[in-house]
Amino acid sequence: MTLEDHKVLRNALFQALCQGVLTVKAGDKSVTYKSNKEMRDALALLDEKIALLEGRGKIKRILTYGRKGL
């Protein structure tokens, strides 16, 4: 799949996620997901793949936790 194919699939997946639909159609392909979590996981994988194809490398996330009264 090319970079454009990945972007089209990512956009279709994001639109379906926003609408609450579990079935995604992109071109002649159709995928039905079991849950929103599965869709978010697939979206994260597509974002990483697109970043690699664009030469940006893997997307990194920094999570911080804090407590009052260290």
N, C-alpha and C positions, 0 to 999 in steps of 0.2 A: 504494500500500500504506500502511496505517496504522501507527502506532507499535506497536500490539499485534501486527499481522502480522509486523513486523520482529523483534519479541521472540520470537515463536513459532518463526520460522525460525532465529533465532540459537540458541535453546535446542536445537532439533532438530539443528542443525549441530554444536554443541558436544558433545552426547551421542554423535553418530555418530563424531566425532573421537576422543573418549575410548575408544570401543569398537573403534576401528580399522576401522570400516565406511566404504566410499567412496560408498555410496548413502544419500541423505537424503530422507525423506518428511516433509512438513509439510502437513497438510490433504490437499488433492487434488493437490498438486504433488510431483514427484519429480525429484531431480537426482543424477547420478552424476559424481563427480569423478575425475580421473586420478591424483591423488597427495594425500598429507597436506599438502604445501606449498600446493597449490591450495586445499585446505579452510581452512588457516590464513589464507591471503590473503583468502578470502571472508569468514571470520569477522572479520578486521580491518576490512574494508569495512562489514560489518553493524554492528560496534561504532561506527564513525565516523558512520554514518547514524543510528543510534539516539541517539547523543550530540547530533547536530544537531537531531533532532526533539524531544529533551527540552530543548533550549536550553542545553546544556553546551558547545557548540562542538567543534572538532576535538580528538581525543585527541593529546596530544603525548608523544613519547618522548625521553628524554635518555639517550644512550649515552656512557659514560665509558670511557676506556682509560688504563691506567697502565703504567709501566715502572719497574722497580726501578733506582735510580741515575740519576735525571734529571740 
